[in-house]
Every structure is written in C-alpha cells, then in structure tokens.
Amino acid sequence: MPCDNENSQILRIHLSNIKINTNIDANNAPFSQSPLRFATPAEWVNTVMADFDTFLQDHAAAEKKASSMAMSMISHYPNRIALVEAMAELAIEELNHFREVVKWLHRRDIQLTADNKDHYVIAMRKHMRNGSDVYLLDRLLIGGIIEARGCERFGMIAKALPSGDLQNFYHAITESEAKHYQLFIDLAHQYFDADIVNNRLDTLLDAEAKITADLLISAALH
C-alpha cells in the first residue's frame, strides 16, 4: 500500500545529496554494484565508437526527452511536494546535459537531427500498469531503471574514449545517471512500502533485461 507521508514530514531529496557507488561494470562480467541483470555487450560500444557523431545526436535527443519527462512528472503530480522539487532539479540538470552535448556536436560541425523512436523506452513503458498508485510506482521505478542503463552505457563510452575533455564529460554523465537512478528509487520508497517497491523493482529488472537483450545494436543510447 502507499505510504505517502508528506503531510507529516516532507522528505527533501536533492541530487547533490545523493550518494551511490558508481563502480558499475562496463564489461561482460556479472555486476557487483549495478541493479541491472543484463550486461550490454562490447559490440554495442564498438558500434558507438565507430559512428560517434550519430551517437552524439541520439544522446542529445535522449537528454532532451529526459528533461521533458521530469517536467511531465511535475504536471501529473503537483501535490507530491518532494517529487516536484526533485523533478524540477532533474529537469534542469538533464537540460544542462542536453546543452553540453549540443556543444560537442557543434564543435564537430554536426547539427541536431529529428528525434527517433526509442524502442527501449517504448517497451519499458508497456510495463506501466493502470491505476493511479501503481502507475506512479511504475513510472518511478522504470525511470530509475532507464537511468541505471544509461549509467552503464555512458560508463562504457567513458572507458573507451581517449583521455581528455570528452572522456571527462562522459565520466561526469555516468556519475549523474547513477544519482538519478537512486533518486527515483528513493522517491518510490517515500511513497510506497518497501516490500511493494522491492517486489515490483525485481519484476521490472527482469523485464528490462529481456528488453535490452533483444535490442538491435546501433550507434544509439538504446
């Protein structure tokens, strides 16, 4: 059952205060820290590095969509004070990431492209259930899982890049995605009992592993 305790005690969740171990395995070995249950194959990062300009265009689109998602959460749940505050910060941070990726594109004389459908995100959203409470729970947990996958894949890119500013940027993005994962999980635990959160997270992580394993390899985040 929901355990919304905002009326008695507001939990302030700020991105800068979230601590998480970001030592996520970027290889095929079993994860020791990441919640993910399927490791992205090395073929994916090799494909990205072979067509990095295309990947940057997709990365920009992903950051823009992430900012829009956070704003959508605010619009749907204006009475959830902690959620609104956290999503407002997240929307700004994701938009800042978008701005930085655009700068990298322009340095390489590349323009933005029209957004493509993200089949990974579409498949994950199919697991959202109807009903106000379970829909909120699923939005939070799926949002967190998507951030965890981004953390894993950005970490792989950072490891593959040569030393320099671009590698530093992807290291920073990797750390941000790890914090975002924990942010969504913390919000879920604020609004719902721990057993409900953990059981649903377990189910969704299994679903995400199958979705990711079935993805076509391309120079895109998903």
C-alpha positions as a Markdown table, in Angstrom:
| # | Residue | x | y | z |
|---|---|---|---|---|
| 1 | Met | 0.0 | 0.0 | 0.0 |
| 2 | Pro | 1.1 | 3.6 | -0.5 |
| 3 | Cys | 3.0 | 5.2 | 2.4 |
| 4 | Asp | 2.8 | 8.9 | 1.4 |
| 5 | Asn | 4.0 | 10.7 | 4.5 |
| 6 | Glu | 4.4 | 14.2 | 3.0 |
| 7 | Asn | 1.6 | 15.5 | 5.2 |
| 8 | Ser | 3.5 | 14.7 | 8.3 |
| 9 | Gln | 7.1 | 15.0 | 7.2 |
| 10 | Ile | 8.4 | 16.3 | 3.9 |
| 11 | Leu | 11.4 | 14.4 | 2.6 |
| 12 | Arg | 13.7 | 16.8 | 0.7 |
| 13 | Ile | 15.5 | 14.9 | -2.0 |
| 14 | His | 18.3 | 16.8 | -3.7 |
| 15 | Leu | 20.5 | 15.5 | -6.4 |
| 16 | Ser | 23.6 | 16.9 | -4.8 |
| 17 | Asn | 22.9 | 15.0 | -1.6 |
| 18 | Ile | 22.5 | 11.5 | -3.2 |
| 19 | Lys | 25.4 | 9.2 | -2.7 |
| 20 | Ile | 25.8 | 6.0 | -4.7 |
| 21 | Asn | 28.6 | 3.7 | -5.6 |
| 22 | Thr | 29.2 | 4.3 | -9.3 |
| 23 | Asn | 31.5 | 1.4 | -9.8 |
| 24 | Ile | 29.3 | -0.2 | -12.5 |
| 25 | Asp | 30.9 | -2.9 | -14.5 |
| 26 | Ala | 31.2 | -1.9 | -18.2 |
| 27 | Asn | 32.3 | -5.3 | -19.3 |
| 28 | Asn | 30.5 | -8.7 | -19.6 |
| 29 | Ala | 31.3 | -9.8 | -16.0 |
| 30 | Pro | 28.4 | -10.0 | -13.6 |
| 31 | Phe | 27.6 | -6.7 | -12.0 |
| 32 | Ser | 28.7 | -6.2 | -8.4 |
| 33 | Gln | 27.1 | -2.8 | -7.9 |
| 34 | Ser | 24.6 | -2.2 | -10.7 |
| 35 | Pro | 21.0 | -3.3 | -10.3 |
| 36 | Leu | 20.9 | -4.4 | -14.0 |
| 37 | Arg | 20.6 | -8.0 | -14.9 |
| 38 | Phe | 21.9 | -8.0 | -18.4 |
| 39 | Ala | 25.3 | -6.6 | -19.3 |
| 40 | Thr | 25.5 | -4.6 | -22.5 |
| 41 | Pro | 27.8 | -6.5 | -24.9 |
| 42 | Ala | 31.1 | -5.0 | -26.0 |
| 43 | Glu | 29.7 | -5.0 | -29.6 |
| 44 | Trp | 27.5 | -2.1 | -28.6 |
| 45 | Val | 30.3 | 0.3 | -27.5 |
| 46 | Asn | 32.4 | -0.8 | -30.5 |
| 47 | Thr | 29.5 | 0.2 | -32.8 |
| 48 | Val | 29.1 | 3.6 | -31.0 |
| 49 | Met | 32.8 | 4.4 | -31.2 |
| 50 | Ala | 32.7 | 3.6 | -35.0 |
| 51 | Asp | 29.9 | 6.2 | -35.5 |
| 52 | Phe | 30.3 | 8.6 | -32.6 |
| 53 | Asp | 28.7 | 11.5 | -34.4 |
| 54 | Thr | 25.5 | 9.6 | -34.8 |
| 55 | Phe | 25.6 | 8.6 | -31.2 |
| 56 | Leu | 26.0 | 12.2 | -30.1 |
| 57 | Gln | 22.9 | 13.2 | -32.0 |
| 58 | Asp | 21.0 | 10.4 | -30.3 |
| 59 | His | 22.5 | 11.3 | -26.9 |
| 60 | Ala | 21.3 | 14.9 | -27.3 |
| 61 | Ala | 17.8 | 13.7 | -28.1 |
| 62 | Ala | 17.8 | 11.4 | -25.0 |
| 63 | Glu | 18.8 | 14.2 | -22.7 |
| 64 | Lys | 16.1 | 16.4 | -24.1 |
| 65 | Lys | 13.5 | 13.7 | -23.6 |
| 66 | Ala | 14.7 | 13.1 | -20.1 |
| 67 | Ser | 14.2 | 16.7 | -19.2 |
| 68 | Ser | 10.7 | 16.6 | -20.7 |
| 69 | Met | 9.9 | 13.5 | -18.7 |
| 70 | Ala | 10.8 | 15.2 | -15.5 |
| 71 | Met | 8.5 | 18.2 | -16.3 |
| 72 | Ser | 5.7 | 15.8 | -17.2 |
| 73 | Met | 6.0 | 14.2 | -13.7 |
| 74 | Ile | 5.6 | 17.6 | -12.2 |
| 75 | Ser | 2.5 | 18.3 | -14.3 |
| 76 | His | 0.9 | 14.9 | -13.3 |
| 77 | Tyr | 1.7 | 15.1 | -9.6 |
| 78 | Pro | 1.7 | 18.7 | -8.5 |
| 79 | Asn | 0.6 | 17.7 | -5.0 |
| 80 | Arg | 3.6 | 15.5 | -4.4 |
| 81 | Ile | 5.9 | 18.1 | -2.9 |
| 82 | Ala | 9.1 | 16.0 | -2.7 |
| 83 | Leu | 8.6 | 14.7 | -6.2 |
| 84 | Val | 8.0 | 18.2 | -7.6 |
| 85 | Glu | 11.2 | 19.5 | -6.0 |
| 86 | Ala | 13.3 | 16.5 | -7.2 |
| 87 | Met | 11.9 | 16.6 | -10.7 |
| 88 | Ala | 12.4 | 20.3 | -11.0 |
| 89 | Glu | 16.1 | 19.8 | -10.2 |
| 90 | Leu | 16.3 | 16.8 | -12.5 |
| 91 | Ala | 14.7 | 18.6 | -15.5 |
| 92 | Ile | 17.3 | 21.4 | -15.2 |
| 93 | Glu | 20.2 | 19.0 | -14.9 |
| 94 | Glu | 19.0 | 17.0 | -17.9 |
| 95 | Leu | 18.6 | 20.2 | -19.9 |
| 96 | Asn | 22.1 | 21.2 | -18.9 |
| 97 | His | 23.3 | 17.8 | -20.2 |
| 98 | Phe | 21.5 | 18.5 | -23.5 |
| 99 | Arg | 23.2 | 21.8 | -23.8 |
| 100 | Glu | 26.6 | 20.3 | -23.3 |
| 101 | Val | 26.0 | 17.5 | -25.8 |
| 102 | Val | 24.9 | 20.2 | -28.3 |
| 103 | Lys | 28.2 | 22.0 | -27.7 |
| 104 | Trp | 30.1 | 18.8 | -28.5 |
| 105 | Leu | 28.0 | 18.4 | -31.7 |
| 106 | His | 28.7 | 21.9 | -32.8 |
| 107 | Arg | 32.4 | 21.5 | -32.1 |
| 108 | Arg | 32.3 | 18.6 | -34.6 |
| 109 | Asp | 30.3 | 20.7 | -37.1 |
| 110 | Ile | 27.3 | 18.4 | -36.6 |
| 111 | Gln | 23.7 | 19.5 | -36.3 |
| 112 | Leu | 20.8 | 18.1 | -34.3 |
| 113 | Thr | 18.5 | 15.7 | -36.1 |
| 114 | Ala | 14.8 | 14.9 | -35.7 |
| 115 | Asp | 14.1 | 12.6 | -32.8 |
| 116 | Asn | 13.8 | 8.9 | -33.5 |
| 117 | Lys | 11.6 | 6.5 | -31.6 |
| 118 | Asp | 13.3 | 4.9 | -28.6 |
| 119 | His | 12.1 | 1.3 | -28.8 |
| 120 | Tyr | 13.7 | 0.5 | -25.5 |
| 121 | Val | 11.8 | 3.2 | -23.7 |
| 122 | Ile | 8.6 | 2.3 | -25.5 |
| 123 | Ala | 9.0 | -1.3 | -24.5 |
| 124 | Met | 9.6 | -0.4 | -20.9 |
| 125 | Arg | 6.6 | 1.9 | -20.7 |
| 126 | Lys | 4.4 | -1.1 | -21.8 |
| 127 | His | 5.0 | -2.4 | -18.3 |
| 128 | Met | 3.3 | 0.5 | -16.7 |
| 129 | Arg | 0.1 | -0.6 | -15.0 |
| 130 | Asn | -3.3 | 1.2 | -14.9 |
| 131 | Gly | -4.4 | 2.7 | -11.6 |
| 132 | Ser | -3.2 | 5.9 | -10.0 |
| 133 | Asp | -1.0 | 4.4 | -7.3 |
| 134 | Val | 0.6 | 1.5 | -9.3 |
| 135 | Tyr | 1.1 | 3.8 | -12.3 |
| 136 | Leu | 3.1 | 6.3 | -10.1 |
| 137 | Leu | 5.1 | 3.4 | -8.7 |
| 138 | Asp | 5.9 | 2.1 | -12.1 |
| 139 | Arg | 6.8 | 5.5 | -13.5 |
| 140 | Leu | 9.3 | 6.0 | -10.7 |
| 141 | Leu | 10.9 | 2.5 | -10.9 |
| 142 | Ile | 11.0 | 2.4 | -14.7 |
| 143 | Gly | 12.5 | 5.9 | -14.7 |
| 144 | Gly | 15.2 | 4.7 | -12.3 |
| 145 | Ile | 16.0 | 1.6 | -14.3 |
| 146 | Ile | 16.3 | 3.6 | -17.5 |
| 147 | Glu | 18.8 | 5.9 | -15.7 |
| 148 | Ala | 20.7 | 2.8 | -14.5 |
| 149 | Arg | 21.0 | 1.6 | -18.1 |
| 150 | Gly | 22.3 | 5.0 | -19.1 |
| 151 | Cys | 24.8 | 4.9 | -16.3 |
| 152 | Glu | 26.1 | 1.5 | -17.5 |
| 153 | Arg | 26.4 | 2.6 | -21.1 |
| 154 | Phe | 27.8 | 6.0 | -20.6 |
| 155 | Gly | 30.4 | 4.4 | -18.4 |
| 156 | Met | 31.4 | 2.0 | -21.2 |
| 157 | Ile | 31.8 | 5.0 | -23.5 |
| 158 | Ala | 33.9 | 6.9 | -21.0 |
| 159 | Lys | 36.2 | 3.8 | -20.7 |
| 160 | Ala | 36.5 | 3.6 | -24.5 |
| 161 | Leu | 37.3 | 7.2 | -25.1 |
| 162 | Pro | 40.8 | 8.6 | -25.1 |
| 163 | Ser | 41.9 | 10.8 | -22.2 |
| 164 | Gly | 40.6 | 14.4 | -22.5 |
| 165 | Asp | 37.6 | 16.6 | -22.1 |
| 166 | Leu | 35.2 | 14.4 | -23.9 |
| 167 | Gln | 36.1 | 11.4 | -21.7 |
| 168 | Asn | 35.8 | 13.6 | -18.6 |
| 169 | Phe | 32.3 | 14.7 | -19.7 |
| 170 | Tyr | 31.2 | 11.1 | -20.1 |
| 171 | His | 32.6 | 10.2 | -16.7 |
| 172 | Ala | 30.5 | 13.1 | -15.2 |
| 173 | Ile | 27.4 | 11.9 | -17.1 |
| 174 | Thr | 27.9 | 8.4 | -15.7 |
| 175 | Glu | 28.0 | 9.7 | -12.2 |
| 176 | Ser | 24.9 | 11.8 | -12.8 |
| 177 | Glu | 23.0 | 8.8 | -14.1 |
| 178 | Ala | 23.8 | 6.8 | -11.0 |
| 179 | Lys | 22.5 | 9.5 | -8.8 |
| 180 | His | 19.3 | 9.8 | -10.9 |
| 181 | Tyr | 18.7 | 6.0 | -10.5 |
| 182 | Gln | 18.9 | 6.4 | -6.7 |
| 183 | Leu | 16.7 | 9.5 | -6.8 |
| 184 | Phe | 13.8 | 7.6 | -8.4 |
| 185 | Ile | 14.2 | 4.6 | -6.1 |
| 186 | Asp | 14.3 | 6.9 | -3.1 |
| 187 | Leu | 11.1 | 8.6 | -4.2 |
| 188 | Ala | 9.4 | 5.3 | -4.7 |
| 189 | His | 10.3 | 4.3 | -1.2 |
| 190 | Gln | 8.9 | 7.5 | 0.1 |
| 191 | Tyr | 5.5 | 7.0 | -1.4 |
| 192 | Phe | 5.2 | 3.2 | -1.1 |
| 193 | Asp | 6.0 | 0.4 | 1.4 |
| 194 | Ala | 9.4 | -1.2 | 1.0 |
| 195 | Asp | 8.1 | -4.7 | 0.1 |
| 196 | Ile | 5.9 | -3.3 | -2.6 |
| 197 | Val | 8.8 | -1.3 | -4.1 |
| 198 | Asn | 11.3 | -4.1 | -3.9 |
| 199 | Asn | 8.9 | -6.8 | -5.4 |
| 200 | Arg | 7.9 | -4.5 | -8.3 |
| 201 | Leu | 11.5 | -3.5 | -8.9 |
| 202 | Asp | 12.5 | -7.1 | -9.1 |
| 203 | Thr | 9.9 | -7.8 | -11.7 |
| 204 | Leu | 10.8 | -4.8 | -13.8 |
| 205 | Leu | 14.5 | -5.5 | -13.7 |
| 206 | Asp | 13.8 | -8.9 | -15.1 |
| 207 | Ala | 11.7 | -7.4 | -17.9 |
| 208 | Glu | 14.3 | -4.8 | -18.6 |
| 209 | Ala | 17.0 | -7.4 | -19.0 |
| 210 | Lys | 15.0 | -9.2 | -21.7 |
| 211 | Ile | 14.1 | -5.9 | -23.5 |
| 212 | Thr | 17.8 | -4.9 | -23.6 |
| 213 | Ala | 19.0 | -8.4 | -24.7 |
| 214 | Asp | 16.6 | -8.1 | -27.6 |
| 215 | Leu | 17.7 | -4.6 | -28.8 |
| 216 | Leu | 19.3 | -4.2 | -32.1 |
| 217 | Ile | 22.9 | -3.0 | -31.8 |
| 218 | Ser | 23.2 | 0.6 | -33.2 |
| 219 | Ala | 25.1 | 3.9 | -32.6 |
| 220 | Ala | 22.4 | 5.0 | -30.1 |
| 221 | Leu | 22.0 | 5.0 | -26.4 |
| 222 | His | 19.3 | 2.3 | -26.6 |
